Amino acid sequence: MSPLNLQIDRVRDLLNGVHDPIPTLGGKSALLKTLIRIFDHCIYEHDLNIFGDLFLGGNRFHTHYKNYRIDRIGNELDRGLLSFYRAIQDPDQFDYLTRGIGAFSRPRLVTKGDFEDFKKWRRDSSTDAVDAAILTYVVSKYSRAANRQDFCHLKAGEGISISNLKRKLIPLTKIYHDVQFLNEGYDKPFKQLMRRKDALIYLDPPYLTSVDNYTEETEGYEDKYSTADHIIMLDRVVSESCKAKVIISNYFNELYFDYVRRGLLYCYFVGMVHVSSSGTGRKRPEFIFSNYPIPEYVLPHIPHDFRYYF
Ligand SMILES: C[S@@+](CC[C@H](N)C(=O)[O-])C[C@H]1O[C@@H](n2cnc3c(N)ncnc32)[C@H](O)[C@@H]1O
């Protein structure tokens, strides 16, 4: 994105008063508008009542998309991350959360050794949930490409501005008030929602990618999501008992496209995204796979270079 566009985006965010809650790997920022248009169309066209984002990650959709006619569910396996969203929702936890992050906000206070301890403690089930949320935010802020794994001296050197953090999180206390946050594997809420004709389920699992007909998992996620996990998920989506509308985000890959070839899923180009771990500004095309047809007028144009995918 050009510096001017970046500036315009920041101004727009400030005007809306809504910022992403936490930096995360695999964020969907560049595709938000397109995906929201697709969700909105699906909800109105099919008269739906409930929307579940079952791999929340950075929780972009419940942050920027509010459709007043639907109930909202957000699910994430990572306990620290989910506890962070719950703590924003709960006025009793909110103060403790921001004060806790404040304790680690001074530039250069957190060392690589501390960071490695925080990584372990935030995932330890004996750590209190709000403490895990605090550590998760600190580890996200001080890691390279927000991957919560590799310490970044530069970011730890900058510290965290607590007044900016509060300005960013306070609007979210209201925005999240009706979201039911769950800390499960996606399959638990999926099995409930899939039977409902009035549900839209959005699935954004750690991606698969195909190189020279060889499909592999993308790296960087602490909770591994194997090719076998993808197959189980896809088979659930295309099964007879799945009555809900389902949209799955992924890169183009042979495993998913095989379901398209067999007429079980639809595939659509939704935009170009930065490969966050590349550090080079490299972009690649993103796709959605759905179990219902999406009309062309809600989709972006396919750039000429990517027409060969179809
Ligand atoms: C690609 S990211 C989601 C990105 C998110 N849509 C965003 O815009 O920030 C995938 C997320 O799924 C979570 N995850 C991994 N395995 C999971 C599982 N079995 N069930 C639920 N969430 C899982 C990871 O912790 C990660 O936060």
The ligand as an SDF file (V2000), in Angstrom:
LIG
                    3D

 27 29  0  0  0  0  0  0  0  0999 V2000
   -5.6580  -17.2970    9.9350 C   0  0  0  0  0  0  0  0  0  0  0  0
   -5.8770  -16.9500   11.6390 S   0  0  0  0  0  0  0  0  0  0  0  0
   -7.3910  -16.0500   11.6630 C   0  0  0  0  0  0  0  0  0  0  0  0
   -7.1800  -14.6020   11.2540 C   0  0  0  0  0  0  0  0  0  0  0  0
   -8.3950  -13.7220   11.4750 C   0  0  0  0  0  0  0  0  0  0  0  0
   -9.4770  -14.0170   10.5590 N   0  0  0  0  0  0  0  0  0  0  0  0
   -7.9980  -12.2510   11.3460 C   0  0  0  0  0  0  0  0  0  0  0  0
   -8.4820  -11.5430   10.4360 O   0  0  0  0  0  0  0  0  0  0  0  0
   -7.1810  -11.8170   12.1590 O   0  0  0  0  0  0  0  0  0  0  0  0
   -6.2640  -18.5110   12.3120 C   0  0  0  0  0  0  0  0  0  0  0  0
   -6.6150  -18.5100   13.8200 C   0  0  0  0  0  0  0  0  0  0  0  0
   -7.1650  -19.7810   14.1340 O   0  0  0  0  0  0  0  0  0  0  0  0
   -6.7390  -20.1870   15.4230 C   0  0  0  0  0  0  0  0  0  0  0  0
   -6.8670  -21.6550   15.4690 N   0  0  0  0  0  0  0  0  0  0  0  0
   -5.9650  -22.6130   15.1130 C   0  0  0  0  0  0  0  0  0  0  0  0
   -6.5100  -23.8410   15.2250 N   0  0  0  0  0  0  0  0  0  0  0  0
   -7.7930  -23.6610   15.6440 C   0  0  0  0  0  0  0  0  0  0  0  0
   -8.8850  -24.5480   15.9100 C   0  0  0  0  0  0  0  0  0  0  0  0
   -8.7470  -25.8800   15.7760 N   0  0  0  0  0  0  0  0  0  0  0  0
  -10.0660  -24.0220   16.2990 N   0  0  0  0  0  0  0  0  0  0  0  0
  -10.2290  -22.6850   16.4370 C   0  0  0  0  0  0  0  0  0  0  0  0
   -9.2330  -21.7840   16.2020 N   0  0  0  0  0  0  0  0  0  0  0  0
   -8.0330  -22.2720   15.8090 C   0  0  0  0  0  0  0  0  0  0  0  0
   -5.3170  -19.6620   15.5290 C   0  0  0  0  0  0  0  0  0  0  0  0
   -4.9770  -19.4630   16.8840 O   0  0  0  0  0  0  0  0  0  0  0  0
   -5.4270  -18.3340   14.7490 C   0  0  0  0  0  0  0  0  0  0  0  0
   -5.6990  -17.2670   15.6280 O   0  0  0  0  0  0  0  0  0  0  0  0
  1  2  1  0
  2  3  1  0
  2 10  1  0
  3  4  1  0
  4  5  1  0
  5  6  1  0
  5  7  1  0
  7  8  2  0
  7  9  1  0
 10 11  1  0
 11 12  1  0
 11 26  1  0
 12 13  1  0
 13 14  1  0
 13 24  1  0
 14 15  1  0
 14 23  1  0
 15 16  2  0
 16 17  1  0
 17 18  1  0
 17 23  2  0
 18 19  1  0
 18 20  2  0
 20 21  1  0
 21 22  2  0
 22 23  1  0
 24 25  1  0
 24 26  1  0
 26 27  1  0
M  CHG  2   2   1   9  -1
M  END
$$$$
